[in-house]
Amino acid sequence: MIYLDYAATTPVPQAVADAMYTVLTEQFGNPSSQYPIGLEMKRRVEEWRRIIADALGCAPKQLFFTSCGTEGDNWAITAACWQNRRIGRHIVTTAVEHSAVLEQCRWMERQGYEVTYLAPDRWGDITAEQVLAAVRPDTALVSVMLVNNELGNVYPIGDIARGLAAQGSQALLHTDAVQGFLKLPFTPASLGADLLTISAHKIGGPKGIGALYIGPRMKAPRPLLAGGGQESGLRSGTEATAQIAGFAKAVELRMEDLPGKLQHMAQIKAYAVERFSQIPDLEVLSHGAAPHILAVSLVGWPSQNIVNDLGSQGICISAGSACHQGRPSHVVASLHLPKRTASGVIRLSFGPETTRAEIDACAGALRRHHDQRLPML
Ligand code: PLP
């Protein structure tokens, strides 16, 4: 199998699986229990929290485990709107956010909020000026992702934060950094984000575990789950100890020569652009700075057919976001591309393990697909 869909999810290294297995079978204590295996697990959960917080560049007490990136995004939006409920009921976001943000914003609309969805330009870019121009005195929250999961564009979160401060806005700033964590150098403070979401399964960790950074301007964050008081009372529920162990192990592994890994991914992306550019009717859409995501269109060839054809040869790529399950992607739609270009959009995404030989094989399969199949009329 040739796996070129690292933005959808990533393989779990053996060392991560081993760390999780040990916790599941031997170190299975509940961190709330008062006897040694419980106390030991409590100590370990805090150690794992510190490893992840160090990699993100925040204090461990600012990092709260969630069940996934989707949960972190949902929580960030409701927590910020709750804190700023007296400021107003307006949210600024973009039309190219992940559904985890967009659907929660739509839910907020049903609760009486007004949401401004900013449109990107032809290349998928959103400017800080655009965001700041949409902010009003009653804006409670600005939520803009750090890296777009379909295009690889990097959005100017730091500039947005500085602009909000300069305007004297009381709006809180959330960024979905699920595709940015350990792909770009940043810290929540360097971005100026009040809330920031990450997820383990995009960096070699298990699915079903993420974290939300909650910064100092969040004075009294609204708890997500009430109950036994875990996660400093903000997200109750027995800690997913094995998932957290796997998350921390994945972070540790990823941090080993991280600059080398990022350089490798960027070189693979550049090589893929070079190879794919030789395929007739292929247009490169990505010009974003994320090292691991490349969007292209085989203009006139429907993307689902491409994905199926390559899939049958053991090559895994995606037709836009894996979360859309065959439906046209809202991100691609927002670019207003010509119909034949939009319908041919595929996403390739890379990991530290991706090789040039895999890119060559994918380019060959795309070329054959182009030469053998009839294009859409
Ligand atoms: N945000 C972005 C940008 C993503 O790419 C994803 C996953 O595809 C998510 C949020 C959701 O993360 P999770 O799958 O952990 O719920």
Boltz pocket constraint, residues with backbone or C-beta under 6 A from the ligand:
constraints:
  - pocket:
      binder: B
      contacts: [[A, 7], [A, 8], [A, 67], [A, 68], [A, 69], [A, 70], [A, 71], [A, 73], [A, 98], [A, 100], [A, 145], [A, 147], [A, 148], [A, 149], [A, 176], [A, 178], [A, 179], [A, 198], [A, 199], [A, 200], [A, 201], [A, 208], [A, 209], [A, 210], [A, 323]]
      max_distance: 6.0
